[in-house]
């Protein structure tokens, strides 16, 4: 009986540890992403009311290692959370998802159709910024190289730099300015 109790206690401990780790990872995601009801036309209205610059959508796949890396090394950083929460409503869309949602124009669709058919997302991660009219104004495919570059991506949209040049040129100018300081 003692052996059985020890083994079951050990298995219970492993189970609790696993749940704890999963909960912590999920909680970190929740810090960055806003909790919505899957209606982007409503979220757009909320963004306007809150004085945000727009809506930011992180398109991901469950098995994407680059998405996971972004979540665990960039999106959970305090300066990233602070900057993005100040300027955007922030949402997560699974490009393989069959979950029903409403797009910016009020049309009912699925996450998968919204991703592939409307936003032409073919690889992940994709970071998409939408203005307050629901127009996608910036689309960036692939992980950023650093926290700094991810913040620059947000600034690129917020400051309207996307109207003047490519993000590559913007990054180059930012790096040059940082070196000359």
OpenMM code with the backbone's topology and positions (N, CA, C; nanometers):
from openmm import Vec3, app, unit

residues = "UNK UNK UNK UNK UNK UNK UNK UNK UNK UNK UNK UNK UNK UNK UNK UNK UNK UNK UNK UNK UNK UNK UNK UNK UNK UNK UNK UNK UNK UNK UNK UNK UNK UNK UNK UNK UNK UNK UNK UNK UNK UNK UNK UNK UNK UNK UNK UNK UNK UNK UNK UNK UNK UNK UNK UNK UNK UNK UNK UNK UNK UNK UNK UNK UNK UNK UNK UNK UNK UNK UNK UNK UNK UNK UNK UNK UNK UNK UNK UNK UNK UNK UNK UNK UNK UNK UNK UNK UNK UNK UNK UNK UNK UNK UNK UNK UNK UNK UNK UNK UNK UNK UNK UNK UNK UNK UNK UNK UNK UNK UNK UNK UNK UNK UNK UNK UNK UNK UNK UNK UNK UNK UNK UNK UNK UNK UNK UNK UNK UNK UNK UNK UNK UNK UNK UNK UNK UNK UNK UNK UNK UNK UNK UNK UNK UNK UNK UNK UNK UNK UNK UNK UNK UNK UNK UNK UNK UNK UNK UNK UNK UNK UNK UNK UNK UNK UNK UNK UNK UNK UNK UNK UNK UNK UNK UNK UNK UNK UNK UNK UNK".split()
positions = [
    Vec3(0.0825, -0.1190, 0.0000),
    Vec3(0.0000, 0.0000, 0.0000),
    Vec3(0.0873, 0.1259, 0.0000),
    Vec3(0.1969, 0.1240, 0.0698),
    Vec3(0.2848, 0.2402, 0.0741),
    Vec3(0.3432, 0.2703, -0.0642),
    Vec3(0.3833, 0.1656, -0.1384),
    Vec3(0.4362, 0.1854, -0.2738),
    Vec3(0.3310, 0.2510, -0.3632),
    Vec3(0.2111, 0.2004, -0.3585),
    Vec3(0.1035, 0.2549, -0.4412),
    Vec3(0.0770, 0.4007, -0.4058),
    Vec3(0.0759, 0.4289, -0.2775),
    Vec3(0.0514, 0.5663, -0.2345),
    Vec3(0.1626, 0.6580, -0.2834),
    Vec3(0.2857, 0.6153, -0.2768),
    Vec3(0.3988, 0.6959, -0.3219),
    Vec3(0.3925, 0.7199, -0.4708),
    Vec3(0.3628, 0.6167, -0.5467),
    Vec3(0.3543, 0.6307, -0.6922),
    Vec3(0.2392, 0.7235, -0.7307),
    Vec3(0.1256, 0.7061, -0.6680),
    Vec3(0.0112, 0.7917, -0.7010),
    Vec3(0.0378, 0.9355, -0.6580),
    Vec3(0.1062, 0.9536, -0.5455),
    Vec3(0.1408, 1.0889, -0.5017),
    Vec3(0.2343, 1.1553, -0.6021),
    Vec3(0.3311, 1.0787, -0.6488),
    Vec3(0.4249, 1.1303, -0.7479),
    Vec3(0.3517, 1.1692, -0.8762),
    Vec3(0.2626, 1.0821, -0.9243),
    Vec3(0.1865, 1.1114, -1.0459),
    Vec3(0.0963, 1.2332, -1.0266),
    Vec3(0.0378, 1.2442, -0.9093),
    Vec3(-0.0457, 1.3606, -0.8805),
    Vec3(0.0382, 1.4882, -0.8818),
    Vec3(0.1575, 1.4819, -0.8218),
    Vec3(0.2488, 1.5960, -0.8211),
    Vec3(0.2855, 1.6370, -0.9637),
    Vec3(0.3169, 1.5402, -1.0487),
    Vec3(0.3518, 1.5676, -1.1888),
    Vec3(0.2322, 1.6319, -1.2595),
    Vec3(0.1133, 1.5821, -1.2354),
    Vec3(-0.0068, 1.6378, -1.2962),
    Vec3(-0.0266, 1.7836, -1.2541),
    Vec3(-0.0139, 1.8108, -1.1248),
    Vec3(-0.0311, 1.9467, -1.0728),
    Vec3(0.0749, 2.0392, -1.1314),
    Vec3(0.1980, 1.9927, -1.1397),
    Vec3(0.3057, 2.0715, -1.1978),
    Vec3(0.2764, 2.1042, -1.3438),
    Vec3(0.2295, 2.0062, -1.4182),
    Vec3(0.1962, 2.0259, -1.5593),
    Vec3(0.0852, 2.1286, -1.5758),
    Vec3(-0.0202, 2.1169, -1.4967),
    Vec3(-0.1313, 2.2123, -1.5026),
    Vec3(-0.0826, 2.3514, -1.4649),
    Vec3(0.0023, 2.3592, -1.3649),
    Vec3(0.0564, 2.4882, -1.3208),
    Vec3(0.1362, 2.5552, -1.4321),
    Vec3(0.2207, 2.4800, -1.5001),
    Vec3(0.3010, 2.5350, -1.6092),
    Vec3(0.2112, 2.5812, -1.7227),
    Vec3(0.1143, 2.4999, -1.7618),
    Vec3(0.0228, 2.5368, -1.8696),
    Vec3(-0.0579, 2.6610, -1.8325),
    Vec3(-0.1008, 2.6696, -1.7079),
    Vec3(-0.1770, 2.7857, -1.6630),
    Vec3(-0.0909, 2.9111, -1.6686),
    Vec3(0.0358, 2.9001, -1.6259),
    Vec3(0.1259, 3.0147, -1.6290),
    Vec3(0.1498, 3.0620, -1.7719),
    Vec3(0.1724, 2.9679, -1.8645),
    Vec3(0.1933, 3.0048, -2.0048),
    Vec3(0.0686, 3.0724, -2.0593),
    Vec3(-0.0485, 3.0155, -2.0317),
    Vec3(-0.1730, 3.0746, -2.0791),
    Vec3(-0.1948, 3.2118, -2.0171),
    Vec3(-0.1619, 3.2266, -1.8891),
    Vec3(-0.1791, 3.3558, -1.8216),
    Vec3(-0.0892, 3.4614, -1.8844),
    Vec3(0.0338, 3.4239, -1.9232),
    Vec3(0.1228, 3.5197, -1.9882),
    Vec3(0.0642, 3.5659, -2.1213),
    Vec3(0.0032, 3.4725, -2.1964),
    Vec3(-0.0607, 3.5102, -2.3221),
    Vec3(-0.1733, 3.6090, -2.2962),
    Vec3(-0.2482, 3.5844, -2.1901),
    Vec3(-0.3627, 3.6705, -2.1604),
    Vec3(-0.3192, 3.8115, -2.1246),
    Vec3(-0.2001, 3.8283, -2.0717),
    Vec3(-0.1511, 3.9617, -2.0383),
    Vec3(-0.1384, 4.0452, -2.1653),
    Vec3(-0.0876, 3.9871, -2.2721),
    Vec3(-0.0678, 4.0612, -2.3962),
    Vec3(-0.1973, 4.0747, -2.4754),
    Vec3(-0.2695, 3.9662, -2.4926),
    Vec3(-0.3887, 3.9667, -2.5785),
    Vec3(-0.5126, 4.0124, -2.5031),
    Vec3(-0.5961, 4.0915, -2.5715),
    Vec3(-0.7240, 4.1323, -2.5154),
    Vec3(-0.8229, 4.0174, -2.5303),
    Vec3(-0.9124, 4.0091, -2.4357),
    Vec3(-1.0168, 3.9077, -2.4433),
    Vec3(-1.1361, 3.9679, -2.5170),
    Vec3(-1.1675, 3.9104, -2.6310),
    Vec3(-1.2782, 3.9616, -2.7113),
    Vec3(-1.3849, 3.8558, -2.7277),
    Vec3(-1.4878, 3.8919, -2.8012),
    Vec3(-1.5981, 3.8000, -2.8256),
    Vec3(-1.6017, 3.7532, -2.9703),
    Vec3(-1.4914, 3.7772, -3.0430),
    Vec3(-1.4849, 3.7310, -3.1804),
    Vec3(-1.5592, 3.8192, -3.2792),
    Vec3(-1.5893, 3.9426, -3.2401),
    Vec3(-1.6588, 4.0351, -3.3286),
    Vec3(-1.5687, 4.1561, -3.3513),
    Vec3(-1.4920, 4.1544, -3.4612),
    Vec3(-1.3967, 4.2616, -3.4862),
    Vec3(-1.4638, 4.3937, -3.5205),
    Vec3(-1.5873, 4.3912, -3.5687),
    Vec3(-1.6566, 4.5187, -3.5927),
    Vec3(-1.6854, 4.5879, -3.4592),
    Vec3(-1.7189, 4.5105, -3.3565),
    Vec3(-1.7399, 4.5659, -3.2221),
    Vec3(-1.6068, 4.6102, -3.1606),
    Vec3(-1.5030, 4.5303, -3.1801),
    Vec3(-1.3718, 4.5638, -3.1240),
    Vec3(-1.3174, 4.6920, -3.1859),
    Vec3(-1.3479, 4.7128, -3.3126),
    Vec3(-1.3060, 4.8356, -3.3806),
    Vec3(-1.3734, 4.9567, -3.3156),
    Vec3(-1.4988, 4.9440, -3.2839),
    Vec3(-1.5716, 5.0517, -3.2165),
    Vec3(-1.5116, 5.0793, -3.0784),
    Vec3(-1.4775, 4.9729, -3.0072),
    Vec3(-1.4144, 4.9885, -2.8762),
    Vec3(-1.2796, 5.0582, -2.8898),
    Vec3(-1.2023, 5.0213, -2.9921),
    Vec3(-1.0717, 5.0846, -3.0156),
    Vec3(-1.0887, 5.2351, -3.0382),
    Vec3(-1.1906, 5.2732, -3.1143),
    Vec3(-1.2169, 5.4162, -3.1370),
    Vec3(-1.2508, 5.4865, -3.0064),
    Vec3(-1.3419, 5.4250, -2.9293),
    Vec3(-1.3852, 5.4842, -2.8024),
    Vec3(-1.2695, 5.5003, -2.7046),
    Vec3(-1.1748, 5.4060, -2.7073),
    Vec3(-1.0615, 5.4096, -2.6148),
    Vec3(-0.9442, 5.4925, -2.6673),
    Vec3(-0.9590, 5.5511, -2.7851),
    Vec3(-0.8531, 5.6357, -2.8402),
    Vec3(-0.7310, 5.5596, -2.8883),
    Vec3(-0.7507, 5.4358, -2.9282),
    Vec3(-0.6392, 5.3539, -2.9774),
    Vec3(-0.6048, 5.3939, -3.1202),
    Vec3(-0.4861, 5.3564, -3.1639),
    Vec3(-0.4433, 5.3820, -3.3018),
    Vec3(-0.5060, 5.2814, -3.3977),
    Vec3(-0.5456, 5.1660, -3.3471),
    Vec3(-0.6038, 5.0636, -3.4323),
    Vec3(-0.6124, 4.9308, -3.3618),
    Vec3(-0.6238, 4.8264, -3.4430),
    Vec3(-0.6339, 4.6893, -3.3946),
    Vec3(-0.5125, 4.6118, -3.4449),
    Vec3(-0.4530, 4.5347, -3.3564),
    Vec3(-0.3392, 4.4498, -3.3899),
    Vec3(-0.3843, 4.3048, -3.3810),
    Vec3(-0.3576, 4.2266, -3.4857),
    Vec3(-0.3921, 4.0843, -3.4842),
    Vec3(-0.2662, 4.0018, -3.5060),
    Vec3(-0.2471, 3.9054, -3.4183),
    Vec3(-0.1387, 3.8077, -3.4271),
    Vec3(-0.1993, 3.6806, -3.4858),
    Vec3(-0.1644, 3.6489, -3.6104),
    Vec3(-0.2113, 3.5263, -3.6749),
    Vec3(-0.1114, 3.4160, -3.6422),
    Vec3(-0.1608, 3.3033, -3.5907),
    Vec3(-0.0740, 3.1946, -3.5484),
    Vec3(-0.1309, 3.0585, -3.5871),
    Vec3(-0.0448, 2.9580, -3.5739),
    Vec3(-0.0849, 2.8168, -3.5834),
    Vec3(-0.0373, 2.7502, -3.4547),
    Vec3(-0.1098, 2.6497, -3.4091),
    Vec3(-0.0741, 2.5822, -3.2845),
    Vec3(0.0677, 2.5247, -3.2859),
    Vec3(0.1088, 2.4662, -3.3945),
    Vec3(0.2388, 2.3989, -3.4006),
    Vec3(0.3509, 2.4876, -3.4543),
    Vec3(0.3325, 2.6163, -3.4593),
    Vec3(0.4320, 2.7078, -3.5158),
    Vec3(0.5396, 2.7405, -3.4114),
    Vec3(0.6645, 2.6965, -3.4340),
    Vec3(0.7698, 2.7255, -3.3367),
    Vec3(0.8037, 2.8744, -3.3289),
    Vec3(0.7885, 2.9470, -3.4388),
    Vec3(0.8188, 3.0902, -3.4386),
    Vec3(0.7126, 3.1681, -3.3610),
    Vec3(0.5879, 3.1227, -3.3702),
    Vec3(0.4803, 3.1852, -3.2913),
    Vec3(0.5076, 3.1643, -3.1432),
    Vec3(0.5438, 3.0423, -3.1084),
    Vec3(0.5741, 3.0100, -2.9687),
    Vec3(0.6907, 3.0954, -2.9187),
    Vec3(0.7953, 3.1086, -3.0004),
    Vec3(0.9107, 3.1896, -2.9604),
    Vec3(0.8698, 3.3349, -2.9381),
    Vec3(0.7864, 3.3893, -3.0276),
    Vec3(0.7409, 3.5281, -3.0110),
    Vec3(0.6637, 3.5442, -2.8791),
    Vec3(0.5783, 3.4483, -2.8479),
    Vec3(0.4988, 3.4570, -2.7254),
    Vec3(0.5846, 3.4481, -2.5999),
    Vec3(0.6885, 3.3646, -2.6044),
    Vec3(0.7671, 3.3404, -2.4834),
    Vec3(0.8875, 3.4323, -2.4675),
    Vec3(0.9286, 3.5026, -2.5745),
    Vec3(1.0467, 3.5876, -2.5622),
    Vec3(1.0211, 3.7350, -2.5938),
    Vec3(0.9110, 3.7656, -2.6603),
    Vec3(0.8846, 3.9044, -2.6995),
    Vec3(0.7521, 3.9553, -2.6429),
    Vec3(0.6435, 3.8860, -2.6703),
    Vec3(0.5108, 3.9361, -2.6319),
    Vec3(0.4895, 3.9413, -2.4810),
    Vec3(0.5706, 3.8716, -2.4062),
    Vec3(0.5555, 3.8713, -2.2604),
    Vec3(0.6448, 3.9739, -2.1908),
    Vec3(0.7159, 4.0551, -2.2662),
    Vec3(0.8051, 4.1552, -2.2078),
    Vec3(0.7259, 4.2796, -2.1660),
    Vec3(0.7521, 4.3321, -2.0475),
    Vec3(0.6734, 4.4451, -1.9956),
    Vec3(0.6681, 4.5661, -2.0891),
    Vec3(0.7798, 4.6020, -2.1537),
    Vec3(0.7793, 4.7184, -2.2420),
    Vec3(0.6937, 4.6942, -2.3663),
    Vec3(0.6884, 4.5703, -2.4130),
    Vec3(0.6049, 4.5357, -2.5281),
    Vec3(0.4581, 4.5428, -2.4881),
    Vec3(0.4246, 4.4786, -2.3770),
    Vec3(0.2857, 4.4796, -2.3294),
    Vec3(0.2389, 4.6232, -2.3086),
    Vec3(0.3203, 4.7040, -2.2444),
    Vec3(0.2839, 4.8431, -2.2158),
    Vec3(0.2596, 4.9220, -2.3445),
    Vec3(0.3526, 4.9150, -2.4388),
    Vec3(0.3393, 4.9909, -2.5631),
    Vec3(0.2164, 4.9467, -2.6425),
    Vec3(0.2004, 4.8173, -2.6618),
    Vec3(0.0910, 4.7675, -2.7451),
    Vec3(-0.0448, 4.7890, -2.6791),
    Vec3(-0.0541, 4.7708, -2.5485),
    Vec3(-0.1812, 4.7953, -2.4782),
    Vec3(-0.2212, 4.9426, -2.4862),
    Vec3(-0.1229, 5.0313, -2.4848),
    Vec3(-0.1527, 5.1747, -2.4936),
    Vec3(-0.2103, 5.2115, -2.6300),
    Vec3(-0.1616, 5.1493, -2.7357),
    Vec3(-0.1953, 5.1932, -2.8709),
    Vec3(-0.2936, 5.1053, -2.9481),
    Vec3(-0.3145, 4.9809, -2.9052),
    Vec3(-0.3950, 4.8887, -2.9864),
    Vec3(-0.4879, 4.8035, -2.9026),
    Vec3(-0.5957, 4.7589, -2.9656),
    Vec3(-0.6708, 4.6435, -2.9183),
    Vec3(-0.5964, 4.5263, -2.9811),
    Vec3(-0.5703, 4.4199, -2.9054),
    Vec3(-0.4790, 4.3143, -2.9467),
    Vec3(-0.5493, 4.1784, -2.9431),
    Vec3(-0.5458, 4.1080, -3.0575),
    Vec3(-0.6154, 3.9802, -3.0659),
    Vec3(-0.5311, 3.8728, -3.1317),
    Vec3(-0.5681, 3.7503, -3.1025),
    Vec3(-0.5019, 3.6312, -3.1531),
    Vec3(-0.5986, 3.5580, -3.2441),
    Vec3(-0.5528, 3.5177, -3.3640),
    Vec3(-0.6369, 3.4410, -3.4561),
    Vec3(-0.5594, 3.3167, -3.4981),
    Vec3(-0.6214, 3.2019, -3.4799),
    Vec3(-0.5630, 3.0743, -3.5225),
    Vec3(-0.6011, 3.0528, -3.6689),
    Vec3(-0.5020, 3.0464, -3.7576),
    Vec3(-0.5318, 3.0380, -3.9006),
    Vec3(-0.5943, 2.9048, -3.9403),
    Vec3(-0.5890, 2.8052, -3.8528),
    Vec3(-0.6544, 2.6765, -3.8784),
    Vec3(-0.7879, 2.6660, -3.8058),
    Vec3(-0.8281, 2.7729, -3.7372),
    Vec3(-0.9449, 2.7679, -3.6505),
    Vec3(-1.0778, 2.7663, -3.7240),
    Vec3(-1.1660, 2.6814, -3.6761),
    Vec3(-1.3026, 2.6748, -3.7290),
    Vec3(-1.3998, 2.7540, -3.6422),
    Vec3(-1.3455, 2.8289, -3.5478),
    Vec3(-1.4284, 2.9102, -3.4583),
    Vec3(-1.4943, 3.0211, -3.5400),
    Vec3(-1.6230, 3.0376, -3.5186),
    Vec3(-1.6970, 3.1423, -3.5890),
    Vec3(-1.6609, 3.2782, -3.5313),
    Vec3(-1.6506, 3.3772, -3.6192),
    Vec3(-1.6166, 3.5134, -3.5788),
    Vec3(-1.6843, 3.6108, -3.6734),
    Vec3(-1.6744, 3.7388, -3.6409),
    Vec3(-1.7296, 3.8441, -3.7257),
    Vec3(-1.6151, 3.9346, -3.7679),
    Vec3(-1.6030, 3.9600, -3.8982),
    Vec3(-1.4930, 4.0423, -3.9485),
    Vec3(-1.5218, 4.1912, -3.9256),
    Vec3(-1.4324, 4.2765, -3.9724),
    Vec3(-1.4456, 4.4204, -3.9495),
    Vec3(-1.5685, 4.4803, -4.0170),
    Vec3(-1.6169, 4.4177, -4.1235),
    Vec3(-1.7343, 4.4689, -4.1943),
    Vec3(-1.8651, 4.4122, -4.1393),
    Vec3(-1.8556, 4.3278, -4.0368),
    Vec3(-1.9759, 4.2706, -3.9758),
    Vec3(-2.0202, 4.1394, -4.0378),
    Vec3(-1.9383, 4.0793, -4.1253),
    Vec3(-1.9717, 3.9517, -4.1878),
    Vec3(-1.9269, 3.8358, -4.0999),
    Vec3(-2.0135, 3.7362, -4.0873),
    Vec3(-1.9813, 3.6175, -4.0089),
    Vec3(-1.8948, 3.5253, -4.0942),
    Vec3(-1.7860, 3.4766, -4.0361),
    Vec3(-1.6914, 3.3892, -4.1051),
    Vec3(-1.6263, 3.2990, -4.0010),
    Vec3(-1.5248, 3.2252, -4.0396),
    Vec3(-1.4463, 3.1471, -3.9447),
    Vec3(-1.3063, 3.2073, -3.9376),
    Vec3(-1.2329, 3.1732, -3.8331),
    Vec3(-1.0956, 3.2218, -3.8223),
    Vec3(-1.0143, 3.1785, -3.9445),
    Vec3(-1.0350, 3.0559, -3.9890),
    Vec3(-0.9613, 3.0031, -4.1039),
    Vec3(-0.9912, 3.0835, -4.2304),
    Vec3(-1.1179, 3.1087, -4.2581),
    Vec3(-1.1546, 3.1851, -4.3782),
    Vec3(-1.1098, 3.3308, -4.3676),
    Vec3(-1.1226, 3.3886, -4.2501),
    Vec3(-1.0756, 3.5255, -4.2298),
    Vec3(-0.9259, 3.5331, -4.2595),
    Vec3(-0.8511, 3.4344, -4.2111),
    Vec3(-0.7059, 3.4325, -4.2298),
    Vec3(-0.6680, 3.4122, -4.3761),
    Vec3(-0.7168, 3.3042, -4.4352),
    Vec3(-0.6747, 3.2682, -4.5702),
    Vec3(-0.7415, 3.3515, -4.6791),
    Vec3(-0.8723, 3.3610, -4.6743),
    Vec3(-0.9447, 3.4271, -4.7828),
    Vec3(-0.9391, 3.5797, -4.7752),
    Vec3(-0.9570, 3.6352, -4.6561),
    Vec3(-0.9611, 3.7812, -4.6456),
    Vec3(-0.8241, 3.8445, -4.6257),
    Vec3(-0.7403, 3.7819, -4.5428),
    Vec3(-0.6116, 3.8445, -4.5088),
    Vec3(-0.4918, 3.7811, -4.5801),
    Vec3(-0.5159, 3.6750, -4.6554),
    Vec3(-0.4113, 3.6071, -4.7336),
    Vec3(-0.2923, 3.5640, -4.6486),
    Vec3(-0.3214, 3.5140, -4.5306),
    Vec3(-0.2165, 3.4633, -4.4422),
    Vec3(-0.1841, 3.3215, -4.4870),
    Vec3(-0.0582, 3.2996, -4.5228),
    Vec3(-0.0143, 3.1694, -4.5732),
    Vec3(0.0928, 3.1062, -4.4854),
    Vec3(0.1569, 3.1859, -4.4013),
    Vec3(0.2605, 3.1384, -4.3109),
    Vec3(0.2421, 3.2106, -4.1780),
    Vec3(0.3037, 3.1584, -4.0749),
    Vec3(0.2908, 3.2235, -3.9442),
    Vec3(0.4276, 3.2368, -3.8801),
    Vec3(0.4421, 3.3313, -3.7901),
    Vec3(0.3424, 3.4289, -3.7467),
    Vec3(0.3263, 3.5417, -3.8478),
    Vec3(0.2093, 3.6021, -3.8450),
    Vec3(0.1825, 3.7239, -3.9213),
    Vec3(0.1273, 3.8260, -3.8228),
    Vec3(0.1840, 3.9460, -3.8300),
    Vec3(0.1379, 4.0573, -3.7481),
    Vec3(0.0676, 4.1548, -3.8406),
    Vec3(-0.0593, 4.1820, -3.8122),
    Vec3(-0.1370, 4.2717, -3.8979),
    Vec3(-0.1941, 4.3853, -3.8140),
    Vec3(-0.1785, 4.5054, -3.8660),
    Vec3(-0.2303, 4.6258, -3.8016),
    Vec3(-0.3435, 4.6807, -3.8868),
    Vec3(-0.4543, 4.7127, -3.8222),
    Vec3(-0.5715, 4.7654, -3.8901),
    Vec3(-0.5998, 4.9049, -3.8359),
    Vec3(-0.6326, 4.9978, -3.9270),
    Vec3(-0.6660, 5.1330, -3.8820),
    Vec3(-0.8062, 5.1328, -3.8226),
    Vec3(-0.8528, 5.2477, -3.7801),
    Vec3(-0.9826, 5.2559, -3.7124),
    Vec3(-1.1026, 5.2432, -3.8062),
    Vec3(-1.0750, 5.2264, -3.9364),
    Vec3(-1.1812, 5.1960, -4.0327),
    Vec3(-1.1818, 5.0482, -4.0691),
    Vec3(-1.0915, 4.9705, -4.0087),
    Vec3(-1.0841, 4.8273, -4.0351),
    Vec3(-1.0003, 4.7912, -4.1564),
    Vec3(-0.9242, 4.8855, -4.2080),
    Vec3(-0.8362, 4.8581, -4.3222),
    Vec3(-0.7009, 4.8097, -4.2728),
    Vec3(-0.6526, 4.7011, -4.3313),
    Vec3(-0.5187, 4.6563, -4.2935),
    Vec3(-0.4179, 4.7528, -4.3540),
    Vec3(-0.3319, 4.8101, -4.2701),
    Vec3(-0.2347, 4.9081, -4.3169),
    Vec3(-0.0913, 4.8571, -4.3081),
    Vec3(-0.0675, 4.7589, -4.2228),
    Vec3(0.0657, 4.7001, -4.2103),
    Vec3(0.0481, 4.5491, -4.1922),
    Vec3(0.1287, 4.4743, -4.2677),
    Vec3(0.1316, 4.3281, -4.2532),
    Vec3(0.2784, 4.2864, -4.2514),
    Vec3(0.3164, 4.2126, -4.1480),
    Vec3(0.4544, 4.1683, -4.1325),
    Vec3(0.4526, 4.0177, -4.1107),
    Vec3(0.5236, 3.9442, -4.1943),
    Vec3(0.5272, 3.7985, -4.1849),
    Vec3(0.6594, 3.7531, -4.1267),
    Vec3(0.6524, 3.6656, -4.0279),
    Vec3(0.7715, 3.6100, -3.9647),
    Vec3(0.7989, 3.6746, -3.8311),
    Vec3(0.8815, 3.6087, -3.7512),
    Vec3(0.9126, 3.6658, -3.6195),
    Vec3(1.0045, 3.7864, -3.6325),
    Vec3(0.9956, 3.8767, -3.5378),
    Vec3(1.0914, 3.9870, -3.5332),
    Vec3(1.2184, 3.9349, -3.4663),
    Vec3(1.3277, 4.0043, -3.4878),
    Vec3(1.4557, 3.9584, -3.4343),
    Vec3(1.4738, 3.9912, -3.2871),
    Vec3(1.3941, 4.0859, -3.2365),
    Vec3(1.4129, 4.1282, -3.0975),
    Vec3(1.2894, 4.2016, -3.0461),
    Vec3(1.2910, 4.2266, -2.9171),
    Vec3(1.1866, 4.3088, -2.8541),
    Vec3(1.1871, 4.4474, -2.9172),
    Vec3(1.3060, 4.5021, -2.9337),
    Vec3(1.3203, 4.6365, -2.9912),
    Vec3(1.2573, 4.6449, -3.1301),
    Vec3(1.2835, 4.5458, -3.2147),
    Vec3(1.2269, 4.5465, -3.3496),
    Vec3(1.0749, 4.5350, -3.3472),
    Vec3(1.0213, 4.4569, -3.2519),
    Vec3(0.8762, 4.4432, -3.2417),
    Vec3(0.8127, 4.5759, -3.1992),
    Vec3(0.8751, 4.6457, -3.1089),
    Vec3(0.8242, 4.7784, -3.0687),
    Vec3(0.8342, 4.8746, -3.1869),
    Vec3(0.9438, 4.8690, -3.2619),
    Vec3(0.9576, 4.9533, -3.3815),
    Vec3(0.8445, 4.9262, -3.4801),
    Vec3(0.8059, 4.7993, -3.4924),
    Vec3(0.6952, 4.7648, -3.5828),
    Vec3(0.5674, 4.8361, -3.5398),
    Vec3(0.5408, 4.8369, -3.4103),
    Vec3(0.4237, 4.9087, -3.3592),
    Vec3(0.4342, 5.0587, -3.3801),
    Vec3(0.5526, 5.1141, -3.3570),
    Vec3(0.5738, 5.2579, -3.3785),
    Vec3(0.5577, 5.2938, -3.5257),
    Vec3(0.6029, 5.2064, -3.6117),
    Vec3(0.5915, 5.2247, -3.7571),
    Vec3(0.4451, 5.2485, -3.7954),
    Vec3(0.3545, 5.1752, -3.7326),
    Vec3(0.2117, 5.1935, -3.7606),
    Vec3(0.1584, 5.3172, -3.6897),
    Vec3(0.1859, 5.3294, -3.5594),
    Vec3(0.1313, 5.4390, -3.4788),
    Vec3(0.1722, 5.5754, -3.5337),
    Vec3(0.2983, 5.5889, -3.5743),
    Vec3(0.3493, 5.7168, -3.6238),
    Vec3(0.3174, 5.7428, -3.7709),
    Vec3(0.2489, 5.6495, -3.8358),
    Vec3(0.2123, 5.6684, -3.9763),
    Vec3(0.3286, 5.6545, -4.0726),
    Vec3(0.4386, 5.5973, -4.0265),
    Vec3(0.5562, 5.5803, -4.1120),
    Vec3(0.5292, 5.4856, -4.2285),
    Vec3(0.4307, 5.3956, -4.2128),
    Vec3(0.3960, 5.3022, -4.3203),
    Vec3(0.3480, 5.3758, -4.4453),
    Vec3(0.3038, 5.4991, -4.4297),
    Vec3(0.2586, 5.5792, -4.5441),
    Vec3(0.3766, 5.6344, -4.6237),
    Vec3(0.4948, 5.6391, -4.5612),
    Vec3(0.6114, 5.7031, -4.6219),
    Vec3(0.7152, 5.6052, -4.6753),
    Vec3(0.7348, 5.4926, -4.6061),
    Vec3(0.8402, 5.4006, -4.6479),
    Vec3(0.8107, 5.2584, -4.6024),
    Vec3(0.8948, 5.1672, -4.6468),
    Vec3(0.8810, 5.0272, -4.6059),
    Vec3(0.9324, 5.0115, -4.4628),
    Vec3(0.8925, 4.9026, -4.3990),
    Vec3(0.9401, 4.8771, -4.2637),
    Vec3(1.0904, 4.8518, -4.2632),
    Vec3(1.1437, 4.7916, -4.3688),
    Vec3(1.2886, 4.7688, -4.3778),
    Vec3(1.3643, 4.9008, -4.3726),
    Vec3(1.3190, 5.0000, -4.4467),
    Vec3(1.3844, 5.1320, -4.4432),
    Vec3(1.3687, 5.1980, -4.3068),
    Vec3(1.2514, 5.1845, -4.2492),
    Vec3(1.2262, 5.2409, -4.1172),
    Vec3(1.3215, 5.1796, -4.0145),
    Vec3(1.3359, 5.0457, -4.0167),
    Vec3(1.4278, 4.9772, -3.9245),
    Vec3(1.5716, 5.0251, -3.9444),
    Vec3(1.6115, 5.0365, -4.0692),
    Vec3(1.7468, 5.0806, -4.1001),
    Vec3(1.7722, 5.2193, -4.0406),
    Vec3(1.6757, 5.3082, -4.0565),
    Vec3(1.6897, 5.4446, -4.0020),
    Vec3(1.6941, 5.4413, -3.8484),
    Vec3(1.6130, 5.3574, -3.7866),
    Vec3(1.6130, 5.3458, -3.6403),
    Vec3(1.7448, 5.2911, -3.5891),
    Vec3(1.7967, 5.1895, -3.6571),
    Vec3(1.9259, 5.1322, -3.6159),
    Vec3(2.0384, 5.2361, -3.6300),
    Vec3(2.0353, 5.3087, -3.7391),
    Vec3(2.1374, 5.4112, -3.7632),
    Vec3(2.1301, 5.5190, -3.6548),
    Vec3(2.0082, 5.5607, -3.6208),
    Vec3(1.9898, 5.6625, -3.5177),
    Vec3(2.0376, 5.6121, -3.3814),
    Vec3(2.0151, 5.4837, -3.3542),
    Vec3(2.0586, 5.4262, -3.2272),
    Vec3(2.2101, 5.4191, -3.2172),
    Vec3(2.2764, 5.3951, -3.3287),
    Vec3(2.4232, 5.3862, -3.3314),
    Vec3(2.4870, 5.5220, -3.3111),
    Vec3(2.4274, 5.6249, -3.3697),
    Vec3(2.4858, 5.7596, -3.3627),
    Vec3(2.4618, 5.8284, -3.2290),
    Vec3(2.3821, 5.7700, -3.1423),
    Vec3(2.3530, 5.8321, -3.0115),
    Vec3(2.4708, 5.8249, -2.9211),
] * unit.nanometer
topology = app.Topology()
chain = topology.addChain("A")
for resn in residues:
    res = topology.addResidue(resn, chain)
    for name in ("N", "CA", "C"):
        topology.addAtom(name, app.Element.getBySymbol(name[0]), res)
